[in-house]
């Protein structure tokens, strides 16, 4: 496939690996350069293509919190399940959420016992369900980073334009920059460089990251998802470190423009406002989410159904440490024992792009 | 979750398009990319085009990569 195969080329990848190694060798550092990839999709590419293994002597990858399924709080999942159980409600969701455990059950289990839960590929499909079944209320479980927030805004645009009154969002959207700021402000932070998520920047542009790079003296490379693209981002970061620079550079510019997507940003701005958001395993991060503007509260499921989140009953502290890059999945005592892909305990194992799922899939469980 | 896949727009019909992903043709919304035209390659996330791929920039990057040793 064009724009995919070229960026999986083995020879180009080998050249980049050699180049990264020689730059790091020239830096005379005693330990590997520590690079955090923000996005869970990048975490999977790094493990699936063996990038972590082939660069292990020069680069240590620290896996970031960029998995929206993983950071959605359990109480929000409980609320989604509570709404799904109400008569006349159809809960629509991306498939990624269905196996994530709530306090008592997951969505598959709720569906099996009568709740009307549908999984869709696009939020627009949920709008179509609402149009075709006007007697029912369709609630879409709106998770995602900025990448997905844009299609959610587009879904509201279509619902408003077509006067769809039985459609609403249960919002759980999150923003990358405040979470990154929080991680880099931690006194224990050991991150030398950042791979910014290319598809978040496709929507939002990369300007939000410049103050972060400058304040924390950390190089940031806007990076794609194919192995060559990830290696290009890593090379950019280590070259900046070797030159003593700390700025934002875009190594994915044929997709992500510096200014982002103006149509998408305008729709986000129209329907959503920035709010504080609670992240599973991390806690409340100021200004880290999107909520629905008051003038569009008819699309806000929590207001429409007067539903409120309840305190969760169970959490596993290791999930939060993994999400913050403070603990590797294999350091968690539950990993591969009580918590497997067949019987996941924590969200980073459930989500197809969670760090625990990546380790479990590509490295297996190593005896200690 | 932030997965996006590049595909070629083979037909535009209002705010919708048929996009070919290596020969597999899917319906894609152009609400977020109203400037997209037939023949463009676009990056598609959850059924919506989010960016038109810049072929000149992609070619420039591939040329730079060829120069690596």
Interface residues (C-beta under 8 A of the other chain):
Chain A: X1 X2 X3 X4 X6 X9 X12 X15 X16 X19 X39 X40 X41 X66 X67 X68 X69 X94 X96 X121 X122 X123 X124 X125 X143 X144 X145 X147 X148 X150 X151 X154 X157 X158 X197 X199 X200 X202 X203 X225 X228 X232 X253 X254 X255 X256 X257 X261 X263 X264 X267 X351 X353
Chain B: X1 X2 X3 X4 X5 X6 X7 X8 X21 X22 X29 X31 X32 X33 X34 X35 X41 X43 X45 X46 X47 X48 X50 X51 X53 X54 X55 X57 X58 X61 X62 X65 X66 X68 X69
